[in-house]
Amino acid sequence: MAKIAFILLCHKDPDAIIQQAEQLTAVGDYMSIHFDASAPREAFAKISAALKDNRNVTFAKKRIKCGWGEWSLVQATLHAVEAAVDAFPRATHFYMVSGDCMAVKSARYAKNILDSDDVDYIESFDFFESDWIKTGMKEERLIYRHFFNERTHKRIFYWSWWAQRKLGLQREIPSDIQVMIGSQWWCLRRRTVEWILDMTRKRKDVMRFFRTTWIPDETFFQTLVRHLVPEHEIRTRTLTFLMFSDYGMPITFYNDHYDLLLSQDFLFARKISPEARDLKDRLGRLYASDRDDFKISDEGRDLFKFLTGRGRIGRRFAPRFWETEASLGRERELLIVACKKWHVAKRLLGSIKHHTDLPAIEYLFNEEDTPLPDLGGIQSTLGKRTRHRRALMRMLFDYYETDRLIICLDTANLDLMQDFMSDRSTTRLLEIECEFSDEYLIGHAMRVGLAGEQTPPETLEQLLPTIRYDVVYENDKIRDANFPNYLRLRELGGVDENTAVLREFLTATDEVARGIAETPYLYDD
């Protein structure tokens, strides 16, 4: 009977990782874990301590820092695969999973599927001929060298690509390989995995090529499997059930999706919400059971398309089943900086990004041209961002693969603050209390259209008290709301005072908070 070695790449939630490892190895299967080196040391120590006596669990011999779209994800996978091959000589199949994956069939059923057909399961479509890539770069992923992370160094990423294109620095794809593309959630036989590891040692040219491609986890294994394995031994599909929203983001499953997941023609599903504890417990018990009487209706994607279509033509009478959870997520933390002087808040965010690794986004609900990732169109206008604000924020958390995110809001956005504060996530609000000179208020009046270059000085003099009162009124409304986790940073406050405020807001060390509080020219107009 098949023995599965699960290859797990993860970077957070050690308790969930421990539970996942215990559930999947309880029936005699194996797991090899790569825990991101950029994650807190204490999180990895907790996982290691909890699983050290489990002989069916091993760890990648080398941990590296991973970034979305980078070669590091492939390298981390190879480290975990190598560890699994060495530690588990009886493993017949190697199954790629993430911390958000759960089995939706029993181990008995899964192994019967694997035993019934001696093949590899991996999506593997022709990179150039297929329409697997819907938007964005296509051949540019391959023919140019990508040295920077698109999410963390967006400007230099696109500058590098533009410069190579301008200078004609295209490169050739290794002539004997056909680049393929598909989902990174594969299940491969031991023989195939050993062939891949052997090729990584012998074909240095192929390794050099893929190391500087963009999003290689969607092309590397897919290409090598097609290069090494006869076509009739490949099933071009994944055994992991996943769906994407109208905006191209993965659908998250919750407690009430148990029956839907079991009826799909897949062995695993992702993404399972961290809050779906009941669903996780039920699926964990299911995997350890002997059940094999699953009735496969496989209606998930068709149902998704049907409900999406009804919404588009105005015939939507109930929430779509993937939208039953409107929260940002109980485990997530949203940090809001509220300030009328936008340049001050932007300087503060710049300093925070310099001193920490927290993703920070400027006035995304106030400025149309705020740099945002492509989320399928939901980010394209201020109106869409505001209407779908919780969906937008969930996508941003997912995009940056983080549980902590900072945004800026104008002090006039009290309704947005109230909405986010009512969410089940942890929300902290930092109001920056600034001093407003007459010159600044006149400039503000011109920016918002209350005055222009030709406005007489007498009119401006009459406007100033009203504008000043309006700013004070907004600040008073925020304080009168009695928000929990509300903090205030004062322009007239000293470094010691503001260090304490920033330490609490960011849950940062004294050294980091003081470094931010001492940011030069923070309040200058």
Secondary structure, 3 states (H helix, E strand, C coil): CCCEEEEEEECCCHHHHHHHHHHHHCCCCEEEEEECCCCCHHHHHHHHHHHCCCCCEEECCCCCCCCCCCHHHHHHHHHHHHHHHHHCCCCCEEEEEECCCEECCCHHHHHHHHHHCCCEECCCEECCCCCCCCCCCCCHHHHCCCCCCCCCCHHHHHHHHHHHHHHCCCCCCCCCCCCEECCCCCEEEHHHHHHHHHHHHHCHHHHHHHHCCCCHHHCHHHHHHHHHCCHHHEECCCCEECCECCCCCECCECHHHHHHHHCCCCCEECCECCCCHHHHHHHHHHHHCCCCCCCCCCCHHHHHHHHHHHHHCCCCCCCCHHHCCCCCCCCCEEEEEECCCHHHHHHHHHHHHHHCCCCEECCCCCCCCCCCCCCCCCCCCHHHHHHCHHHHHHHHHHHCCCCEEEEEECCCCHHHHHHHHCCCCEEEEEEEECCCCHHHHHHHHHHCCCCCCCCCHHHHHHHHHHHHHHHHHHHHHHHHCCCCCEEEEECCCCHHHHHHHHHHHHCCCHHHHHHHHCCCCCCCC
